[in-house]
Every structure is written in structure tokens, then in C-alpha cells.
Amino acid sequence: MKVICAGLSKTGTKSMSEALRILGYNVYDAPETVTYHNDMWAKVLGGEVDPVKSFKTMYEQVDAVTDLPCCAYWDSILEAFPQSKVILMLRDNEEQWIKSIKSQAATLPVVFPPTWLWRSLNMHLTFCWLLSPTMYNMWNNIAKSSCISLGIFPNRFEKVNEQAVGTAYRRHQAYVKSVCKKENLLIYNVTQGWEPLCEFLGKEVPDQTFPHLNRNAAVCNGEIDDQFEMFNKRVENEVVERLKIFGIVVVASVLAFLFCVLF
């Protein structure tokens, strides 16, 4: 682990993850977390395992992490990898961040369900949540890590007291600044581009435009569907298998009922 992005969701996490990949880092953003570490994060958030020891194993071969649930446990990840540099991403102002996170929360359900289930059958997130253990763990992981970092349940951002959310945003910033050594901390806005980031990481400035992803919750409109492909496929398979079992049970029940009535 070389870089821990401690910025909360909607502080440019998607742009940052892509920028770090361009700089040559192996990055685990939210899609990689739910794909490869979903079950382990469920144990961490459930208090079943020691976070620091778990992170040493989970992220031994990973260079950088961004977004939930990692930003909620950034300090424990830093404890596991004390030589890591920390980047605290911020928005231009608190009001801009609140507006952005409410916009993302309003469209959150379309990110994770398998594409054909959601778009073709118009299934609700709860449907997949009930039939897929993978979806169940993912949603609980997001909910618990959101509560840890913001003190609220994720699908209530659009209804939450904005003053309370803003307080959590400021509290998170203050905590990161108080814990990290100044030489190992970069306070950064993705609108600043390559120069401050590359200077902090000791990298040459790439000869390409700094990436800007997930504008206006574009992740929920298919911008990075491919990053969730493995996760979606796993959920899809689990849902289909349980629907098959449900169908078999229904048919067997009907046949048993008819047998009892007719004979």
C-alpha cells in the first residue's frame, strides 16, 4: 500500500482512482472492493475480525485505495501500512459536496443490480438484496461504512438534515488533518489537476488531460458499468439460481396440492 485516499465519497474518488492508475498504481476503488473483498469487508464491519490485521492481508498487493468502505477505515489502513501517503480530497465547498452526494444517493440503486435484471425487468434493488448473498453483503457494507463516516444511512441522503451531514464532512477533514503527518498528507481538489498530485507522489506529470469521472452521478448512468461487470455477473447468477429453486418449489407444491385434491 502506497497511497490511501481518505476523501469521502463524492470528493472526486472516481477521478482520483483513474488518475492513480494512469500514474501506474494498482488501485482498488469501490468496484474492486465489492468484487474482490466484499465478504471480508462484511466481517470487518461486523466486528468479526481485527481490521488492521485483515487489511495487511487484503491490501498487501494493492498500491492505492479510494471511496467507501476504505475511506471510513482509512486510519486503520494507515496503521496497517504506516509508510503510506494520504490524500484528503475536498470539494470547492461544503454545499457543493452535500448537493453532489444527495444526487448520487438518489440514483444509487441502479449501480449494482445486474444490468439485464434492472433495465429489462425493472427490478428493485431490494429484489436482488433478498436473493443474492453478494448483494446483501455489499449493501450492508455500504450502509455500515456510510454510518461510520457520515452517521447516516446511504439511501436517506436526500432527506437528511444537511447541517448534520455538513458537520460529519468537517469532522472527517479535521480528524484526517489531526492524525496525519504534514509531510505525508496532501489536501487536494481534483480540479487542481496533475501538478500538485504528481509533486506529492514523486511522479512525472503525464502527457494527457487529468481524468474527470462520475460527473452528475454518471456512474449510475452506465459510465463505468464495465468496472462492476464481475460483481454484477455474480449477483445475476445467484438471483437466477434462487429463482430456479423458487420455481421448483412452487411447481412441486402445486403438484402436491393437486395430488391431495384429486386422489
C-alpha positions as CSV (number, residue, x, y, z in Angstrom):
1,M,0.0,0.0,0.0
2,K,1.4,3.3,-1.1
3,V,-1.5,5.7,-1.3
4,I,-4.6,6.0,0.9
5,C,-7.3,8.3,-0.4
6,A,-9.1,9.5,2.7
7,G,-11.6,11.7,0.9
8,L,-15.2,10.8,1.4
9,S,-17.5,9.7,-1.5
10,K,-18.2,12.5,-4.0
11,T,-14.9,14.2,-3.4
12,G,-13.6,13.0,-6.8
13,T,-12.9,9.4,-5.9
14,K,-13.5,8.1,-9.4
15,S,-11.3,10.8,-11.0
16,M,-8.7,10.1,-8.4
17,S,-8.7,6.3,-8.9
18,E,-8.3,6.8,-12.7
19,A,-5.5,9.4,-12.2
20,L,-3.6,7.0,-9.9
21,R,-4.0,4.2,-12.5
22,I,-2.5,6.5,-15.2
23,L,0.4,7.1,-12.8
24,G,1.0,3.3,-12.6
25,Y,-0.7,2.4,-9.4
26,N,-2.8,-0.7,-8.8
27,V,-5.9,0.9,-7.4
28,Y,-8.9,-0.6,-5.5
29,D,-11.9,1.7,-5.8
30,A,-15.4,0.7,-4.8
31,P,-15.9,-1.6,-7.8
32,E,-12.8,-3.6,-6.9
33,T,-13.7,-3.7,-3.3
34,V,-17.2,-5.2,-3.9
35,T,-15.8,-7.6,-6.4
36,Y,-12.8,-9.0,-4.5
37,H,-13.2,-8.1,-0.8
38,N,-17.0,-8.0,-0.3
39,D,-17.1,-10.9,2.1
40,M,-14.1,-9.9,4.1
41,W,-15.4,-6.3,4.5
42,A,-18.6,-7.8,5.8
43,K,-16.5,-9.5,8.6
44,V,-14.6,-6.3,9.2
45,L,-17.7,-4.1,9.5
46,G,-19.4,-6.8,11.6
47,G,-16.6,-6.8,14.1
48,E,-15.7,-10.4,13.4
49,V,-12.1,-9.8,12.6
50,D,-9.3,-7.4,13.5
51,P,-9.3,-4.6,10.9
52,V,-5.6,-3.8,10.9
53,K,-4.6,-7.5,10.6
54,S,-7.2,-8.1,7.9
55,F,-6.1,-5.0,5.9
56,K,-2.5,-6.2,5.9
57,T,-3.6,-9.3,4.1
58,M,-6.3,-7.8,1.9
59,Y,-4.2,-4.9,0.5
60,E,-0.7,-6.4,0.6
61,Q,-0.6,-6.4,-3.3
62,V,-2.6,-3.2,-3.7
63,D,-1.0,0.2,-4.2
64,A,-3.9,2.6,-3.5
65,V,-7.5,2.6,-2.2
66,T,-10.3,5.1,-2.7
67,D,-14.0,5.6,-1.7
68,L,-16.2,3.5,0.6
69,P,-15.7,1.5,2.6
70,C,-12.0,2.2,2.6
71,C,-12.3,5.9,3.4
72,A,-14.3,5.1,6.5
73,Y,-11.3,2.9,7.7
74,W,-8.5,5.0,6.3
75,D,-6.8,5.3,9.7
76,S,-6.8,1.5,10.2
77,I,-5.4,1.0,6.7
78,L,-2.7,3.6,7.6
79,E,-2.0,1.7,10.8
80,A,-1.5,-1.5,8.7
81,F,0.7,0.4,6.2
82,P,2.3,3.3,8.1
83,Q,4.6,4.3,5.3
84,S,1.6,5.1,3.0
85,K,0.9,8.6,1.8
86,V,-2.6,10.0,2.5
87,I,-4.6,12.2,0.1
88,L,-7.6,14.1,1.5
89,M,-9.8,15.1,-1.4
90,L,-12.1,18.0,-0.8
91,R,-14.8,19.8,-2.9
92,D,-14.8,23.5,-3.5
93,N,-17.2,24.0,-0.6
94,E,-19.4,22.1,1.8
95,E,-22.6,23.0,0.0
96,Q,-21.3,21.6,-3.3
97,W,-20.4,18.3,-1.7
98,I,-23.8,17.9,0.0
99,K,-25.6,18.6,-3.3
100,S,-23.4,16.0,-5.1
101,I,-23.8,13.3,-2.5
102,K,-27.6,13.7,-2.5
103,S,-27.7,13.5,-6.3
104,Q,-25.6,10.2,-6.1
105,A,-27.8,8.7,-3.4
106,A,-30.9,9.4,-5.5
107,T,-29.7,7.1,-8.3
108,L,-27.7,4.6,-6.2
109,P,-30.0,1.6,-6.8
110,V,-29.2,1.4,-10.5
111,V,-25.4,1.0,-10.0
112,F,-25.2,-2.5,-8.5
113,P,-28.1,-4.8,-9.7
114,P,-27.2,-6.8,-12.8
115,T,-27.9,-4.8,-15.9
116,W,-30.4,-7.2,-17.5
117,L,-32.4,-7.6,-14.3
118,W,-32.6,-3.9,-13.6
119,R,-33.0,-2.4,-17.1
120,S,-35.0,-5.2,-18.7
121,L,-37.2,-6.3,-15.9
122,N,-37.1,-3.1,-13.9
123,M,-36.4,-5.0,-10.7
124,H,-35.9,-3.0,-7.4
125,L,-32.7,-3.1,-5.5
126,T,-34.5,-5.0,-2.7
127,F,-35.3,-7.8,-5.0
128,C,-31.6,-8.5,-5.6
129,W,-30.8,-7.8,-2.0
130,L,-33.1,-10.6,-0.9
131,L,-32.0,-13.2,-3.4
132,S,-28.2,-12.6,-3.6
133,P,-25.9,-13.0,-0.6
134,T,-23.3,-11.0,-2.6
135,M,-25.7,-8.1,-3.0
136,Y,-26.8,-8.4,0.7
137,N,-23.2,-8.1,1.9
138,M,-22.4,-5.2,-0.5
139,W,-25.4,-3.2,0.6
140,N,-24.7,-3.8,4.3
141,N,-21.0,-2.8,3.7
142,I,-22.1,0.5,2.1
143,A,-24.7,1.1,4.8
144,K,-22.4,0.4,7.7
145,S,-19.4,2.3,6.3
146,S,-21.6,5.3,5.4
147,C,-22.9,5.3,9.0
148,I,-19.3,5.2,10.3
149,S,-18.1,8.1,8.1
150,L,-21.3,10.2,7.9
151,G,-23.6,8.9,10.7
152,I,-26.5,8.3,8.3
153,F,-27.9,5.5,6.2
154,P,-27.0,5.9,2.5
155,N,-30.4,5.9,0.9
156,R,-31.5,8.8,3.2
157,F,-29.0,11.4,1.9
158,E,-31.8,13.2,0.0
159,K,-33.9,13.5,3.2
160,V,-31.2,14.0,5.8
161,N,-30.5,17.1,7.8
162,E,-27.9,18.9,5.7
163,Q,-26.4,20.6,8.8
164,A,-25.7,17.1,10.3
165,V,-24.1,15.9,7.1
166,G,-22.0,19.0,6.8
167,T,-20.8,18.5,10.4
168,A,-19.7,15.0,9.5
169,Y,-17.9,16.3,6.5
170,R,-16.0,18.9,8.5
171,R,-15.3,16.4,11.3
172,H,-13.8,13.9,8.9
173,Q,-11.5,16.6,7.5
174,A,-10.4,17.7,10.9
175,Y,-9.7,14.1,12.0
176,V,-7.6,13.3,9.0
177,K,-5.6,16.5,9.4
178,S,-5.0,15.8,13.1
179,V,-3.8,12.3,12.6
180,C,-1.5,12.5,9.5
181,K,1.9,13.9,9.5
182,K,2.0,17.0,7.3
183,E,4.8,15.6,5.1
184,N,2.6,12.5,4.3
185,L,-0.7,14.4,3.7
186,L,-1.9,16.1,0.6
187,I,-5.1,18.2,0.9
188,Y,-6.3,18.1,-2.7
189,N,-9.1,19.1,-5.0
190,V,-9.2,17.2,-8.3
191,T,-9.8,20.4,-10.1
192,Q,-6.1,21.2,-9.3
193,G,-5.0,18.7,-11.9
194,W,-1.8,16.8,-12.2
195,E,0.9,19.1,-10.8
196,P,0.2,19.0,-7.0
197,L,-0.6,15.3,-7.1
198,C,2.5,14.3,-9.1
199,E,4.7,16.5,-6.9
200,F,3.4,14.9,-3.8
201,L,3.8,11.4,-5.2
202,G,7.1,12.0,-6.8
203,K,5.8,11.2,-10.3
204,E,6.2,12.9,-13.7
205,V,3.2,14.8,-15.0
206,P,1.5,12.6,-17.7
207,D,1.1,14.0,-21.2
208,Q,-2.7,13.7,-21.0
209,T,-5.7,15.5,-19.6
210,F,-6.5,14.8,-15.9
211,P,-9.5,12.5,-15.8
212,H,-12.9,13.7,-14.6
213,L,-15.3,10.8,-14.0
214,N,-18.7,10.4,-12.4
215,R,-19.9,14.0,-13.0
216,N,-23.5,14.4,-12.0
217,A,-23.7,10.8,-10.8
218,A,-22.7,9.5,-14.2
219,V,-21.6,6.2,-12.6
220,C,-25.3,5.5,-12.3
221,N,-25.9,6.1,-16.0
222,G,-23.5,3.4,-17.3
223,E,-20.3,5.4,-17.3
224,I,-18.3,2.7,-15.6
225,D,-20.6,-0.3,-16.0
226,D,-17.6,-2.5,-17.1
227,Q,-15.9,-2.0,-13.7
228,F,-18.9,-3.7,-12.0
229,E,-19.1,-6.5,-14.6
230,M,-17.7,-9.3,-12.4
231,F,-19.8,-8.2,-9.4
232,N,-23.0,-7.9,-11.5
233,K,-22.4,-11.3,-13.0
234,R,-22.0,-12.9,-9.6
235,V,-25.3,-11.3,-8.4
236,E,-27.0,-12.3,-11.6
237,N,-26.0,-16.0,-11.2
238,E,-27.2,-16.0,-7.5
239,V,-30.5,-14.5,-8.3
240,V,-31.2,-16.9,-11.2
241,E,-30.3,-19.9,-9.1
242,R,-32.6,-18.9,-6.4
243,L,-35.4,-18.1,-8.8
244,K,-34.9,-21.6,-10.2
245,I,-35.2,-23.1,-6.8
246,F,-38.3,-21.0,-6.0
247,G,-39.8,-22.2,-9.3
248,I,-39.2,-25.8,-8.5
249,V,-40.7,-25.4,-5.0
250,V,-43.8,-23.7,-6.4
251,V,-44.3,-26.4,-9.1
252,A,-43.8,-29.2,-6.5
253,S,-46.2,-27.5,-4.1
254,V,-48.9,-27.2,-6.8
255,L,-48.5,-30.8,-7.9
256,A,-48.6,-32.0,-4.3
257,F,-51.8,-29.9,-3.8
258,L,-53.4,-31.3,-6.9
259,F,-52.5,-34.9,-5.9
260,C,-54.1,-34.4,-2.5
261,V,-57.3,-32.9,-4.0
262,L,-57.6,-35.4,-6.9
263,F,-56.6,-38.6,-5.0
